[in-house]
Amino acid sequence: QVQLVESGGGLVQPGGSLRLSCVASGFTFDIYTMTWDRQAPGKERELVASITSYGQITNYANSVKGRFTISRDNAKNSVYLQMENLKPEDTAVYYCRGPRGWGQGTQVTVSS
C-alpha cells in the first residue's frame, strides 16, 4: 500500500523557517521523482518543488526560488522541503506527491 506521510508544518512568523518532511512507503522510492505541492484557501493546488530520483535535478516555482530547498534521502525513503524567509503568501497546505498521488498534507501558516 502506497503511503506518504508529511510532517513539520506549523505557525511561523514572516521571515521564519520550517522544514517539512515526507516519509514514503509501499513503492520503490528511489526510482521516482518526488514533488512538493501546496494549496492555499480558494486557490488551485500548485507545484512548489520537485526532485529527480537521485537528486540530480531540482525544479522550483518562481515564487519560492532562492527561499526553498528540496532534498531527499533515499536510504530513509524521505523527501524534505527546507523553507526560509517565509511570507504570508506561503500559507497553504503542503502535500508530498509521489507516483500514485498525494499524502494527507501538512498545514503551514505564516502570520505575525
C-alpha positions as YAML, in Angstrom:
chain: A
units: angstrom
residues:
- id: 1
  name: GLN
  ca: [0.00, 0.00, 0.00]
- id: 2
  name: VAL
  ca: [1.40, 3.33, -1.09]
- id: 3
  name: GLN
  ca: [1.65, 5.81, 1.74]
- id: 4
  name: LEU
  ca: [3.06, 9.32, 2.04]
- id: 5
  name: VAL
  ca: [3.18, 10.93, 5.47]
- id: 6
  name: GLU
  ca: [4.04, 14.61, 5.75]
- id: 7
  name: SER
  ca: [5.11, 16.42, 8.90]
- id: 8
  name: GLY
  ca: [6.79, 19.61, 10.03]
- id: 9
  name: GLY
  ca: [4.13, 22.21, 9.35]
- id: 10
  name: GLY
  ca: [3.04, 24.82, 11.82]
- id: 11
  name: LEU
  ca: [2.62, 28.50, 12.58]
- id: 12
  name: VAL
  ca: [5.62, 30.73, 11.91]
- id: 13
  name: GLN
  ca: [6.18, 34.46, 11.74]
- id: 14
  name: PRO
  ca: [7.10, 36.16, 8.47]
- id: 15
  name: GLY
  ca: [10.80, 35.71, 7.83]
- id: 16
  name: GLY
  ca: [10.87, 32.46, 9.75]
- id: 17
  name: SER
  ca: [11.81, 28.96, 8.66]
- id: 18
  name: LEU
  ca: [10.29, 25.50, 8.61]
- id: 19
  name: ARG
  ca: [11.43, 22.11, 7.41]
- id: 20
  name: LEU
  ca: [8.82, 19.74, 6.02]
- id: 21
  name: SER
  ca: [9.40, 16.01, 5.84]
- id: 22
  name: CYS
  ca: [7.66, 13.27, 3.90]
- id: 23
  name: VAL
  ca: [8.20, 9.59, 4.55]
- id: 24
  name: ALA
  ca: [7.16, 7.23, 1.77]
- id: 25
  name: SER
  ca: [6.32, 3.55, 1.80]
- id: 26
  name: GLY
  ca: [4.78, 0.95, -0.47]
- id: 27
  name: PHE
  ca: [6.74, 1.68, -3.62]
- id: 28
  name: THR
  ca: [10.31, 1.77, -4.87]
- id: 29
  name: PHE
  ca: [11.13, 5.25, -3.68]
- id: 30
  name: ASP
  ca: [14.50, 5.76, -5.34]
- id: 31
  name: ILE
  ca: [13.29, 5.44, -8.92]
- id: 32
  name: TYR
  ca: [10.72, 8.23, -8.79]
- id: 33
  name: THR
  ca: [10.75, 11.98, -8.97]
- id: 34
  name: MET
  ca: [9.15, 13.40, -5.85]
- id: 35
  name: THR
  ca: [7.30, 16.67, -5.60]
- id: 36
  name: TRP
  ca: [6.01, 19.13, -3.02]
- id: 37
  name: ASP
  ca: [2.78, 20.86, -3.96]
- id: 38
  name: ARG
  ca: [0.71, 23.34, -1.98]
- id: 39
  name: GLN
  ca: [-2.86, 24.56, -1.93]
- id: 40
  name: ALA
  ca: [-3.89, 27.85, -0.40]
- id: 41
  name: PRO
  ca: [-7.52, 28.54, 0.55]
- id: 42
  name: GLY
  ca: [-9.58, 29.27, -2.52]
- id: 43
  name: LYS
  ca: [-6.74, 28.51, -4.90]
- id: 44
  name: GLU
  ca: [-5.73, 25.57, -7.05]
- id: 45
  name: ARG
  ca: [-3.02, 23.18, -5.96]
- id: 46
  name: GLU
  ca: [0.33, 24.22, -7.39]
- id: 47
  name: LEU
  ca: [3.78, 22.71, -7.73]
- id: 48
  name: VAL
  ca: [6.31, 24.11, -5.30]
- id: 49
  name: ALA
  ca: [9.39, 21.99, -5.97]
- id: 50
  name: SER
  ca: [10.42, 18.67, -7.45]
- id: 51
  name: ILE
  ca: [13.49, 16.46, -7.28]
- id: 52
  name: THR
  ca: [14.52, 13.60, -9.52]
- id: 53
  name: SER
  ca: [15.25, 10.11, -8.28]
- id: 54
  name: TYR
  ca: [18.80, 10.68, -7.08]
- id: 55
  name: GLY
  ca: [18.56, 14.41, -6.66]
- id: 56
  name: GLN
  ca: [20.24, 15.22, -9.95]
- id: 57
  name: ILE
  ca: [17.71, 17.82, -10.96]
- id: 58
  name: THR
  ca: [15.57, 20.10, -8.84]
- id: 59
  name: ASN
  ca: [12.86, 22.43, -10.02]
- id: 60
  name: TYR
  ca: [11.15, 25.27, -8.20]
- id: 61
  name: ALA
  ca: [8.18, 27.54, -8.64]
- id: 62
  name: ASN
  ca: [9.32, 31.08, -9.34]
- id: 63
  name: SER
  ca: [7.62, 32.27, -6.17]
- id: 64
  name: VAL
  ca: [9.90, 30.15, -3.94]
- id: 65
  name: LYS
  ca: [13.21, 30.18, -5.81]
- id: 66
  name: GLY
  ca: [16.05, 31.21, -3.55]
- id: 67
  name: ARG
  ca: [14.00, 30.60, -0.40]
- id: 68
  name: PHE
  ca: [13.03, 26.91, -0.52]
- id: 69
  name: THR
  ca: [15.26, 23.88, -0.96]
- id: 70
  name: ILE
  ca: [14.05, 20.38, -1.79]
- id: 71
  name: SER
  ca: [16.19, 17.38, -0.91]
- id: 72
  name: ARG
  ca: [15.82, 13.65, -0.42]
- id: 73
  name: ASP
  ca: [17.38, 10.75, 1.45]
- id: 74
  name: ASN
  ca: [16.71, 7.54, -0.46]
- id: 75
  name: ALA
  ca: [18.06, 5.44, 2.40]
- id: 76
  name: LYS
  ca: [15.24, 6.81, 4.55]
- id: 77
  name: ASN
  ca: [12.58, 6.92, 1.80]
- id: 78
  name: SER
  ca: [12.19, 10.57, 2.63]
- id: 79
  name: VAL
  ca: [11.92, 13.89, 0.88]
- id: 80
  name: TYR
  ca: [12.29, 17.26, 2.55]
- id: 81
  name: LEU
  ca: [11.42, 20.89, 1.93]
- id: 82
  name: GLN
  ca: [13.50, 23.48, 3.75]
- id: 83
  name: MET
  ca: [11.64, 26.79, 3.72]
- id: 84
  name: GLU
  ca: [13.41, 30.03, 4.58]
- id: 85
  name: ASN
  ca: [12.27, 33.65, 4.70]
- id: 86
  name: LEU
  ca: [8.65, 32.58, 4.78]
- id: 87
  name: LYS
  ca: [5.99, 35.03, 3.65]
- id: 88
  name: PRO
  ca: [2.26, 35.22, 4.41]
- id: 89
  name: GLU
  ca: [1.57, 34.16, 0.83]
- id: 90
  name: ASP
  ca: [3.31, 30.85, 1.56]
- id: 91
  name: THR
  ca: [0.39, 29.93, 3.83]
- id: 92
  name: ALA
  ca: [-1.11, 26.73, 2.47]
- id: 93
  name: VAL
  ca: [-1.48, 23.02, 2.98]
- id: 94
  name: TYR
  ca: [1.69, 21.41, 1.68]
- id: 95
  name: TYR
  ca: [1.47, 17.99, 0.06]
- id: 96
  name: CYS
  ca: [4.08, 15.44, -0.82]
- id: 97
  name: ARG
  ca: [3.39, 13.83, -4.21]
- id: 98
  name: GLY
  ca: [4.68, 10.52, -5.49]
- id: 99
  name: PRO
  ca: [3.83, 8.20, -8.36]
- id: 100
  name: ARG
  ca: [0.35, 7.39, -7.04]
- id: 101
  name: GLY
  ca: [-0.78, 10.74, -5.67]
- id: 102
  name: TRP
  ca: [-0.53, 12.82, -2.51]
- id: 103
  name: GLY
  ca: [-0.23, 12.40, 1.20]
- id: 104
  name: GLN
  ca: [-2.65, 13.96, 3.65]
- id: 105
  name: GLY
  ca: [-0.80, 17.26, 3.76]
- id: 106
  name: THR
  ca: [0.63, 19.47, 6.47]
- id: 107
  name: GLN
  ca: [-0.57, 22.99, 7.22]
- id: 108
  name: VAL
  ca: [1.87, 25.87, 7.04]
- id: 109
  name: THR
  ca: [0.66, 29.23, 8.34]
- id: 110
  name: VAL
  ca: [2.81, 32.33, 8.08]
- id: 111
  name: SER
  ca: [1.44, 35.12, 10.21]
- id: 112
  name: SER
  ca: [2.50, 37.66, 12.78]
...
